[in-house]
């Protein structure tokens, strides 16, 4: 259940950043997805 809260929190933060962005077309999805993968991998290493 805690994992779902963490994933939900990341999704909410991304949604807020996207909503407040002045130039949404400048957001590169590949960069965002890559950063999320790195964050999840780091969390996995730290927690397990």
Secondary structure, DSSP 8 states (H G I E B T S, - for coil): -HHHHHHHHHHHHHHHHHHH-S-GGG--HHHHHHHHHHHHHHHHHHH-
